[in-house]
Amino acid sequence: MLVGKPLTFITEYVEKLSTGLEQKQCKPGLTTGQKAWLSFCIMCIIVTESVCWRKYVRVGLGQYSEALLSYYFCCDMTWDLLVAVSIRVVLDSFRSYEGILIIDDSGKKRSKVTTRIPFVHYYKDKESTGTIRGQETIFLVLVTPLTTILVGYEFYQPDPDYTAWAKEERRLKKLGTHKALRSKKPALNSDYPTKQQIALKLLETFRQDCSYVTIKLVLADALYGTADFMSKAALITKQNQIISQLRRNQKVHDKRREWKLNEYFKAYPGVARDIPIRGGETKPMIVGSARLYVEAHGCTRFVVAIRYPKQDEYRYLVASDLSWRTDDIIKAYTIRWLVETVIEDLKIYGGWGNATKQPGIEGSRKVLILSLLHDHCLILHPEQQARATAKKPLYTIGSLQRHLQLEVFIVWLNDWLEGEGISEKITQLREVILPLAPLQKSSKHMSGRELGRLEPTPGLQYRALEVQVCAG
């Protein structure tokens, strides 16, 4: 596929970004060169599904050099403000200003040697039982009645002092070393915030940049199911409902006694119910619920136990607002899985998971912002807006991108074939395209190299005979 002039909906999106920046900053928005560059990059992400300057030079037939692409990438475009403006552009287009915020984290594998890539560390791989080396990112996703979009992100870097202490602590525990002889846990370092602290910062930033959005609730997995996080998240978002998960062995109290969470729901098992999943297909579940005092939280929470009929173990949800119904809490929590789709689209189609080797902290951040802007732009495709207006399901990013790849090529071919002198244009095309794929020397074949002398040496025949006689 080849890239020519940007598609209309992309140029309109970039113009809206420039206008939004101008209104927020009270000064000129993007320059003509920046708008052209950003439109070109979004087109190239659609075609190549990556953020790689070398690929962009090829598909663009030399419209930009690698040096020029890097120059615009490194220039000041108020990138963080660009994200806030893009969110406003999307929500204004769909006239949807309320929704659910979802927090989740995801890892991106990196090579073993990454001297110029920041935030790289070993973390537990969700797809296996081992650890891998890469970057971990905390994402904030907004789900409105019409769209699901990425609205915030931040990279996570563990404290190296704490990591070293934890490793030594595990070693000493295995040796049976008494606690008094082991070193104390290091104090928290503000330079290395925890995942919970990063998530709260993302909520605060979103609240400041998008104060016009009404937040109905916040969803997060078990990592964020602490009293501190739930209380601070409710305070930041100015609403009461935070839904997360609890561990099976957490202590709870009812009016009579203390329980472990799994023991309580063994004594009071759930009942069968049909629950809509993400507002669509209904599935049977075993559901139990109670308003219990959670010891670790120091207050009463609404605890919901859910499992599918074929499962043995419950999953324990915890909600901060006690006035919600059980079914409403479960229905809301099923929406949390939409964040997995958003992250997967970002990695596969948005270019974030493919050939993103831009070095430095700013390089990693800006690549992710480019992928985010690409995702927002595709949501604003006329077909998507028409389906949203008709209250029909929107198209998947994958199918829309495949469609656009063909459309981009047709537009390029139509522009290229206009006018006369086709033979001259083909000659020009050959001169531009062929140097982009230079032929390289192969080390598989021996042509041009010496194979070596592959025959016996007469002077060594007697030596070989002597060795054979001695061996006999």
C-alpha positions as CSV (number, residue, x, y, z in Angstrom):
1,M,0.0,0.0,0.0
2,L,1.1,3.6,-0.8
3,V,0.2,6.8,0.9
4,G,-0.8,10.0,-1.0
5,K,-2.8,12.9,0.1
6,P,-4.7,12.5,3.4
7,L,-8.3,11.3,3.5
8,T,-10.9,14.0,4.1
9,F,-12.0,12.9,7.5
10,I,-8.3,12.9,8.7
11,T,-7.7,16.4,7.6
12,E,-10.9,17.6,9.2
13,Y,-9.9,15.9,12.5
14,V,-6.5,17.5,12.5
15,E,-8.0,20.9,11.7
16,K,-10.3,20.4,14.7
17,L,-7.3,19.6,16.9
18,S,-5.6,22.8,15.7
19,T,-8.7,24.9,16.4
20,G,-9.1,23.3,19.9
21,L,-5.4,24.0,20.7
22,E,-5.9,27.6,19.6
23,Q,-8.9,28.1,21.9
24,K,-7.2,26.5,24.9
25,Q,-3.8,28.3,24.5
26,C,-5.2,31.6,23.2
27,K,-2.5,31.5,20.6
28,P,-2.1,29.9,17.1
29,G,-2.6,26.1,17.1
30,L,-0.7,23.7,14.8
31,T,1.4,25.1,12.0
32,T,0.8,24.1,8.4
33,G,3.8,21.8,8.5
34,Q,2.7,20.2,11.8
35,K,-0.9,19.6,10.5
36,A,0.5,18.0,7.3
37,W,2.9,15.8,9.3
38,L,0.3,14.7,11.8
39,S,-2.2,13.8,8.9
40,F,0.6,11.9,7.2
41,C,1.5,9.9,10.3
42,I,-2.2,8.9,10.9
43,M,-2.4,7.8,7.3
44,C,0.8,5.8,7.7
45,I,-0.4,4.1,10.9
46,I,-3.5,3.0,9.0
47,V,-1.4,1.6,6.2
48,T,1.6,0.1,8.1
49,E,0.0,-0.5,11.6
50,S,3.2,0.7,13.1
51,V,5.1,3.9,14.2
52,C,8.3,3.5,12.2
53,W,9.9,6.3,10.2
54,R,11.6,3.9,7.8
55,K,8.3,2.3,6.8
56,Y,6.7,5.7,6.5
57,V,9.4,6.8,4.0
58,R,8.7,3.7,1.9
59,V,4.9,4.0,1.8
60,G,5.1,7.7,1.3
61,L,7.4,7.4,-1.7
62,G,9.8,9.9,-0.2
63,Q,7.3,12.6,0.7
64,Y,9.2,12.8,4.0
65,S,12.7,11.8,4.9
66,E,13.5,10.0,8.2
67,A,15.2,13.2,9.4
68,L,12.2,15.4,8.7
69,L,9.8,12.9,10.3
70,S,12.0,12.9,13.4
71,Y,12.2,16.7,13.4
72,Y,8.4,17.1,13.6
73,F,8.2,14.3,16.2
74,C,10.7,16.1,18.4
75,C,9.3,19.6,18.0
76,D,7.0,21.1,20.6
77,M,3.3,20.4,19.8
78,T,1.9,20.6,23.4
79,W,1.4,16.9,23.2
80,D,-0.4,16.4,26.5
81,L,-2.8,19.3,25.6
82,L,-3.3,17.6,22.3
83,V,-4.8,14.6,24.0
84,A,-7.3,16.7,26.0
85,V,-8.4,18.5,22.9
86,S,-8.8,15.2,21.0
87,I,-11.0,13.9,23.8
88,R,-13.2,17.0,23.5
89,V,-13.4,16.7,19.7
90,V,-14.6,13.1,20.0
91,L,-17.2,13.7,22.7
92,D,-18.5,16.8,20.9
93,S,-18.9,14.9,17.7
94,F,-21.1,12.3,19.5
95,R,-22.7,14.7,21.9
96,S,-22.0,12.3,24.7
97,Y,-20.7,13.8,28.0
98,E,-21.2,11.1,30.6
99,G,-19.7,7.7,31.2
100,I,-17.7,5.2,33.1
101,L,-14.0,5.4,33.8
102,I,-12.0,2.1,33.7
103,I,-8.4,1.6,35.0
104,D,-6.2,-1.2,33.9
105,D,-2.5,-1.9,33.2
106,S,-0.8,-3.7,30.4
107,G,2.7,-4.7,29.5
108,K,4.7,-4.3,26.3
109,K,7.6,-6.7,25.7
110,R,11.0,-5.2,25.0
111,S,14.4,-6.8,24.1
112,K,16.9,-7.8,26.7
113,V,19.2,-4.8,25.8
114,T,17.3,-1.5,26.0
115,T,19.8,1.1,26.9
116,R,17.8,4.0,25.3
117,I,14.2,2.8,26.1
118,P,12.9,4.1,29.5
119,F,10.7,2.4,32.1
120,V,11.9,-1.1,31.2
121,H,11.9,-3.7,33.9
122,Y,11.0,-7.3,34.6
123,Y,7.3,-7.9,35.3
124,K,5.0,-10.8,35.6
125,D,3.6,-11.9,32.3
126,K,-0.2,-12.4,32.3
127,E,0.0,-14.9,29.5
128,S,2.5,-17.2,31.3
129,T,3.7,-18.0,34.8
130,G,7.1,-16.3,34.3
131,T,8.5,-12.8,34.1
132,I,9.5,-10.8,31.0
133,R,11.3,-7.6,30.3
134,G,9.4,-4.7,29.0
135,Q,7.3,-1.6,29.8
136,E,4.2,-1.5,32.0
137,T,1.6,1.2,31.3
138,I,-1.5,2.3,33.3
139,F,-4.4,3.2,31.1
140,L,-7.6,5.2,31.7
141,V,-10.5,4.4,29.4
142,L,-13.8,6.3,29.1
143,V,-17.0,4.3,28.2
144,T,-19.9,6.5,27.1
145,P,-23.3,5.3,25.9
146,L,-22.0,5.5,22.3
147,T,-18.2,5.2,22.3
148,T,-15.2,3.7,24.2
149,I,-12.0,5.8,24.0
150,L,-8.6,5.9,25.6
151,V,-8.4,9.1,27.6
152,G,-5.2,8.8,29.7
153,Y,-2.0,6.8,30.2
154,E,1.2,6.8,32.3
155,F,4.2,4.5,32.4
156,Y,5.0,2.6,35.6
157,Q,8.6,2.2,36.9
158,P,9.2,0.2,40.1
159,D,11.5,1.6,42.8
160,P,14.9,-0.2,42.2
161,D,15.7,0.0,46.0
162,Y,12.4,-1.8,46.8
163,T,12.9,-4.3,44.0
164,A,16.4,-5.2,45.4
165,W,15.0,-5.4,49.0
166,A,12.1,-7.7,47.9
167,K,14.5,-10.0,46.1
168,E,16.8,-10.3,49.1
169,E,13.8,-10.7,51.4
170,R,12.5,-13.7,49.5
171,R,16.0,-15.2,49.5
172,L,16.4,-14.8,53.3
173,K,12.9,-16.1,54.0
174,K,13.7,-19.3,52.1
175,L,16.9,-19.7,54.2
176,G,14.7,-19.3,57.3
177,T,16.4,-16.1,58.5
178,H,14.6,-14.5,61.5
179,K,12.8,-11.2,60.7
180,A,15.0,-9.3,63.2
181,L,18.0,-10.2,61.2
182,R,16.5,-9.1,57.8
183,S,16.7,-5.5,56.6
184,K,13.7,-3.2,56.9
185,K,11.4,-2.4,54.0
186,P,12.6,0.8,52.3
187,A,10.4,3.9,52.5
188,L,8.3,4.9,49.6
189,N,10.2,7.0,47.0
190,S,8.1,9.8,45.4
191,D,10.2,9.5,42.2
192,Y,8.7,6.0,41.7
193,P,4.9,6.2,42.4
194,T,2.9,3.0,42.8
195,K,0.3,1.9,40.3
196,Q,-2.4,3.1,42.6
197,Q,-0.8,6.5,42.9
198,I,-0.5,6.7,39.1
199,A,-4.1,5.7,38.6
200,L,-5.2,8.4,41.0
201,K,-3.1,11.0,39.2
202,L,-4.7,9.9,35.9
203,L,-8.2,10.4,37.4
204,E,-7.2,13.8,38.7
205,T,-5.8,14.9,35.3
206,F,-8.9,13.7,33.5
207,R,-11.1,15.6,36.0
208,Q,-9.1,18.8,35.4
209,D,-9.0,18.6,31.6
210,C,-12.5,17.2,31.1
211,S,-14.5,18.8,33.9
212,Y,-17.5,18.8,31.5
213,V,-17.8,15.0,31.6
214,T,-20.1,13.5,34.2
215,I,-18.5,10.4,35.8
216,K,-21.0,7.7,36.8
217,L,-18.5,5.3,38.4
218,V,-14.9,4.0,38.4
219,L,-14.0,0.4,37.6
220,A,-10.7,-1.3,38.4
221,D,-9.3,-4.8,39.1
222,A,-8.2,-6.3,42.4
223,L,-4.9,-4.3,42.4
224,Y,-6.9,-1.2,43.1
225,G,-9.3,-2.7,45.6
226,T,-7.9,-0.9,48.7
227,A,-9.6,1.5,51.1
228,D,-7.1,4.3,50.3
229,F,-7.6,4.1,46.5
230,M,-11.4,3.7,46.7
231,S,-11.9,6.7,49.0
232,K,-9.5,9.0,47.1
233,A,-10.9,8.0,43.7
234,A,-14.4,8.8,44.9
235,L,-13.2,12.2,46.2
236,I,-11.4,13.1,42.9
237,T,-14.3,12.0,40.6
238,K,-17.0,13.6,42.9
239,Q,-19.2,10.6,43.0
240,N,-19.6,7.6,45.4
241,Q,-19.4,4.5,43.3
242,I,-16.0,2.7,42.9
243,I,-16.1,-0.9,42.0
244,S,-13.2,-3.2,42.3
245,Q,-12.4,-6.7,43.6
246,L,-11.4,-8.4,46.9
247,R,-9.2,-11.4,47.6
248,R,-10.9,-14.6,48.7
249,N,-9.1,-14.7,52.1
250,Q,-10.0,-11.1,53.2
251,K,-11.7,-10.8,56.6
252,V,-15.2,-9.6,56.8
253,H,-17.8,-9.2,59.6
254,D,-21.5,-9.6,59.7
255,K,-23.8,-9.0,62.7
256,R,-22.8,-12.3,64.3
257,R,-19.1,-13.1,63.7
258,E,-15.9,-12.7,61.7
259,W,-15.5,-14.6,58.4
260,K,-13.0,-15.1,55.6
261,L,-14.7,-14.0,52.4
262,N,-14.8,-17.4,50.7
263,E,-16.1,-19.0,53.9
264,Y,-18.9,-16.5,54.2
265,F,-20.2,-17.3,50.7
266,K,-19.9,-21.1,51.3
267,A,-22.2,-20.6,54.3
268,Y,-24.5,-18.3,52.3
269,P,-24.2,-19.5,48.7
270,G,-25.5,-17.5,45.7
271,V,-28.5,-18.1,43.5
272,A,-28.8,-18.5,39.8
273,R,-29.5,-15.4,37.8
274,D,-29.4,-14.3,34.1
275,I,-27.1,-11.3,33.8
276,P,-26.6,-9.1,30.6
277,I,-23.0,-9.0,29.7
278,R,-21.9,-5.5,28.6
279,G,-25.5,-4.6,27.8
280,G,-25.8,-7.4,25.3
281,E,-26.0,-11.2,25.5
282,T,-27.5,-12.6,28.7
283,K,-25.6,-15.3,30.5
284,P,-26.4,-17.5,33.6
285,M,-24.5,-16.7,36.7
286,I,-24.5,-17.8,40.4
287,V,-24.7,-14.6,42.4
288,G,-24.5,-13.8,46.1
289,S,-24.3,-10.4,47.8
290,A,-24.2,-8.8,51.2
291,R,-23.3,-5.5,52.9
292,L,-20.3,-6.6,55.1
293,Y,-17.8,-4.8,57.2
294,V,-14.4,-5.3,55.4
295,E,-11.7,-5.3,58.0
296,A,-8.9,-4.1,55.6
297,H,-11.1,-1.1,54.6
298,G,-12.3,-0.2,58.0
299,C,-15.9,0.3,56.8
300,T,-18.9,-1.5,55.4
301,R,-18.8,-2.3,51.7
302,F,-21.3,-3.9,49.3
303,V,-19.7,-7.3,48.5
304,V,-20.9,-9.3,45.5
305,A,-19.8,-12.9,44.8
306,I,-20.2,-14.1,41.2
307,R,-19.3,-17.2,39.2
308,Y,-20.4,-19.0,36.1
309,P,-22.2,-22.4,36.8
310,K,-19.2,-24.4,35.6
311,Q,-16.8,-22.6,37.8
312,D,-15.9,-23.7,41.4
313,E,-14.5,-20.4,42.8
314,Y,-16.3,-17.1,43.2
315,R,-15.0,-13.7,42.1
316,Y,-15.6,-11.1,44.8
317,L,-16.6,-7.6,43.7
318,V,-16.6,-4.7,46.2
319,A,-18.6,-1.5,45.7
320,S,-18.3,1.6,47.8
321,D,-21.9,2.9,47.3
322,L,-24.2,0.8,49.4
323,S,-27.4,2.1,47.7
324,W,-26.9,0.3,44.4
325,R,-28.6,-3.0,43.5
326,T,-26.7,-6.2,43.2
327,D,-27.6,-6.7,39.5
328,D,-26.6,-3.1,38.7
329,I,-23.1,-3.6,40.2
330,I,-22.6,-6.8,38.2
331,K,-23.8,-5.3,35.0
332,A,-21.5,-2.3,35.5
333,Y,-18.5,-4.5,36.3
334,T,-18.9,-6.6,33.1
335,I,-18.1,-3.4,31.2
336,R,-14.6,-3.4,32.6
337,W,-13.5,-6.0,30.0
338,L,-13.9,-3.3,27.3
339,V,-10.5,-1.9,28.4
340,E,-8.9,-5.1,27.1
341,T,-10.3,-4.5,23.6
342,V,-9.1,-0.9,23.7
343,I,-5.5,-1.9,24.6
344,E,-5.5,-4.7,22.1
345,D,-6.6,-2.4,19.3
346,L,-3.9,0.1,20.4
347,K,-1.2,-2.6,20.2
348,I,-2.3,-4.3,16.9
349,Y,-3.8,-1.6,14.8
350,G,-2.6,1.6,16.4
351,G,1.1,0.8,16.0
352,W,2.0,0.9,19.7
353,G,2.9,-2.8,19.8
354,N,4.9,-2.8,16.5
355,A,8.4,-1.3,15.8
356,T,8.1,1.6,18.3
357,K,11.8,2.2,19.0
358,Q,11.8,5.9,19.5
359,P,14.3,6.5,22.3
360,G,14.0,8.5,25.5
361,I,11.1,9.3,27.8
362,E,9.5,11.7,25.4
363,G,9.9,9.2,22.5
364,S,7.9,6.6,24.4
365,R,5.2,9.0,25.4
366,K,4.8,10.6,22.0
367,V,4.5,7.3,20.2
368,L,1.6,6.3,22.5
369,I,0.0,9.7,21.9
370,L,0.2,9.1,18.1
371,S,-1.5,5.8,18.5
372,L,-4.2,7.4,20.7
373,L,-4.8,10.1,18.2
374,H,-5.1,7.5,15.4
375,D,-7.7,5.6,17.5
376,H,-9.7,8.8,18.1
377,C,-9.5,9.7,14.4
378,L,-11.0,6.3,13.3
379,I,-13.9,6.7,15.8
380,L,-14.7,10.0,14.0
381,H,-15.0,8.2,10.6
382,P,-18.3,9.2,8.9
383,E,-19.4,5.6,8.8
384,Q,-18.9,5.3,12.6
385,Q,-20.8,8.5,13.3
386,A,-23.7,7.5,11.0
387,R,-24.1,4.2,12.8
388,A,-24.0,5.8,16.2
389,T,-26.7,8.3,15.1
390,A,-28.8,5.3,13.9
391,K,-28.1,3.6,17.3
392,K,-26.4,0.6,15.6
393,P,-23.2,-1.1,16.7
394,L,-20.0,0.7,15.5
395,Y,-17.5,-1.2,13.2
396,T,-14.4,-2.8,14.7
397,I,-11.2,-0.9,14.3
398,G,-9.6,-3.8,12.5
399,S,-12.3,-4.1,9.8
400,L,-12.5,-0.3,9.4
401,Q,-8.7,-0.1,9.0
402,R,-8.6,-2.9,6.4
403,H,-11.3,-0.9,4.5
404,L,-9.3,2.3,4.8
405,Q,-6.1,0.7,3.6
406,L,-7.8,-0.1,0.3
407,E,-9.4,3.3,0.1
408,V,-6.0,5.0,0.7
409,F,-4.4,3.0,-2.2
410,I,-7.4,3.8,-4.5
411,V,-7.1,7.5,-3.8
412,W,-3.3,7.5,-4.4
413,L,-3.7,5.5,-7.6
414,N,-6.5,7.8,-8.9
415,D,-4.3,10.9,-8.2
416,W,-1.3,9.4,-9.8
417,L,-3.1,8.3,-13.0
418,E,-4.7,11.7,-13.6
419,G,-3.4,13.5,-16.7
420,E,-1.2,12.4,-19.5
421,G,2.3,10.9,-19.6
422,I,1.6,7.5,-18.0
423,S,4.9,6.0,-19.3
424,E,6.9,8.9,-17.8
425,K,5.0,8.5,-14.5
426,I,5.8,4.8,-14.4
427,T,9.5,5.6,-15.0
428,Q,9.4,8.1,-12.2
429,L,7.7,5.7,-9.9
430,R,10.4,3.1,-10.6
431,E,13.1,5.6,-9.8
432,V,11.4,6.5,-6.5
433,I,10.3,3.0,-5.4
434,L,13.3,0.7,-6.3
435,P,15.9,2.6,-4.2
436,L,13.6,2.2,-1.1
437,A,14.2,-1.6,-1.3
438,P,17.9,-1.9,-2.1
439,L,19.4,-5.3,-2.8
440,Q,21.8,-6.5,-0.2
441,K,24.6,-9.0,-0.2
442,S,23.8,-12.4,1.0
443,S,26.1,-14.4,3.3
444,K,24.2,-17.6,2.5
445,H,26.0,-18.1,-0.8
446,M,29.8,-18.4,-1.3
447,S,29.9,-16.4,-4.6
448,G,32.6,-13.7,-4.2
449,R,34.3,-15.5,-1.3
450,E,36.9,-18.2,-1.1
451,L,35.6,-21.7,-0.3
452,G,39.1,-22.9,0.7
453,R,41.4,-25.7,-0.4
454,L,39.4,-28.9,-0.2
455,E,42.0,-31.6,-1.1
456,P,44.6,-33.7,0.6
457,T,48.3,-32.5,0.9
458,P,50.8,-35.0,-0.6
459,G,53.4,-34.1,2.1
460,L,51.1,-35.3,4.8
461,Q,50.3,-38.7,3.4
462,Y,53.1,-40.4,5.3
463,R,52.0,-38.7,8.5
464,A,48.5,-40.0,8.0
465,L,49.8,-43.6,7.4
466,E,52.0,-43.4,10.5
467,V,49.0,-42.5,12.6
468,Q,47.0,-45.4,11.2
469,V,49.8,-47.9,11.9
470,C,50.1,-46.6,15.5
471,A,46.4,-46.9,16.0
472,G,46.4,-50.5,14.7
